[in-house]
Amino acid sequence: MKLFVASDIHGSFTYCKKMIDKFNKDKYDYLVLLGDILYHGPRNDLSLDYDPKKVSDLLNLYKDKILCVRGNCDAEVDQMMLDFSIEEKNILIVNNDKKIFLTHGHIYNENNLPPLRDIDYLFCGHTHRKLLKEVDGVTVVNPGSISLPKDGTNSYFVMDDDKILFYEL
């Protein structure tokens, strides 16, 4: 299964569109979104081309391909705009016999692993910084941020088999 993993869109239509273009170009099985989809949040500047309505309209076209967890900036009203669920704080998936724990990252992250310790990967966002690190036998991977990076690159990663590769939009 080929996974395209992104986080922290924060309502940027420009970067959401670029992300979808990359997703379509390489024909991934699923688009995994690690939260903070529509709202920019009170601590963030407005993202480029901030338009949550257009972002929701675009993402809704891919509702059958999206796995999404709720971020700290996502709210109940956001769910009303989206045709795919953002209600789960955590999701456990299995890809090629590897257990992957999906979460936003404001609770579980490289400094606070989830209590479910038989996982192989922890995918989390929130920090807006790319990360690939092993912690207590768990590979922690953060795609960075699609729209508001704190490390200077609008980034995502892909998982193809057990390979993880980072890319810039």
N, C-alpha and C positions, 0 to 999 in steps of 0.2 A: 504494500500500500504506500503510495506516495503522498506525503503530507506537506502542505504549505502552511507554515506557522507564523502568525503575525500578532502584534499586540498594539494597544494604545493608538488607535486611529484618531480619537478625540474629535470626531466630526469633520475632518478634512476631506472634502470631496476630491481635491486634486490628488492626494496621496492614496486615497481609497481606490480611485480609478486606475492609477498606476499599478496598484497591488492586484486588482482584478485583471488587468491586462497581462501581467506576468503569470498569474494563476491560469488564465486561459491559454497562453502561449505554450506552456509546458505540460498541460493536461494532467493536473494533479487529481488525486482521488477525493481529497477533502481539503477544505480551507478551515484551519483551526485558528480561532480568534480567542486570545487570552484576555479579553475584557477591555473596558474603557473605549467603547465603540462610538457613541454619539456626542456626549457632553465633554467639554474641554476641562472641566473641573475648576474649582476656585483658586487653585495654586498655579495653574498653567496659563500662559498667554493663549490667545486665540490661535488656532492652527491656520495654515494657509488655506484659503477658500473654505472657511468654516461654514458648512451647510449640512447640518444633521439630517434634514429632510431628504436631500439628494443622496446622502450616504445611505440612509435606510432604504430608499427606493432602489438603489443599485445593489446593495447586499441582498435585498429580498428576492432578486432575480436568481440568486444562488442558494436559496433556503434549503434545498435538498443536498447541498454539498458542504454545509457549514456546521461545525461543532464549535460551540461557544460557551465560555464561562463568564460569570459576572465579575466586573471589575469594581473597584471602590468608587468610581465616578458614574457607574451605571445605576439607573433608578427604575422603579416600577413603570414610570411614564415612558421610559425608553422602550420597554417591552411592548408597549401599545403600538409602537411604530414599526416593529420588526416581526417578520413572519417565521422566525426561527427563535428558539429559546435562548435567553440570556439569564435564566433564573438560577441555574446551578452554580454554586460557588466552586465546586470541584467535580471533575469527571475522570473516571478511570477507563482507559481504552487499552486494547491489546493489539499490537502491530508486530507481526512476525515473531510471536511468542514472547515479546517484550512488553512488560506492563509500564504504561505511561500515565502519570498523574498530571492532569491539566488543572491549573489554577491561575488566578491573576498574579499573585505574588506579594500582595500586601499582608498576607497572613503566613502562608507557607512559601519558603524561598530557600536560598542556599544557607541562610543562618538559622532557619527553623524548618527542618524537614517535616513532612506530614507524618502522623503516627503510623500510617500504613507503610511499614519498612520493607516489604518484599517487592517494592517497585524497582524498575530498572532506570526510569527516567522521571524527572520532574521538569515539566515545561511551565514556565512562569514568566510574566511580564512585569509591569508596574514601575520598574526603576528607569525605564527608557534607555538602558544600556545593554549592549550585547554581553552574553556570558556563556561560556561552555566550561564546566568545572565538575570534577568528581568530588563528592562529599559523602563520606561513610558508605561507599559502594553505590551511590546513586549519582547518575549523570544529570546535573542541573543545567538546563538550557534556557536562556532568555533571548528572544529575538531582537530586543531593543524596542524602538518605537517607529511605527510607520510615519508618523507626522511630527512628533515633537522630541527628536532624539537629544539626549544629553551627552552623547559621545560624538556628535557631529555627522552621523550617518543614518539616513532613513533606511532601516534594515528589517529583514525577516530571515527566517531560515527554512530549509526544506529537509525533510527526513525521507530518504529513499533507501529501503531496506534498513540497515543500521547506520548508514552514513548520514551525518549532519553537515550541511553546508550553509554558510551565511552568504547573503546577497544584499546588495544595496539597490534601492529603487532607482 
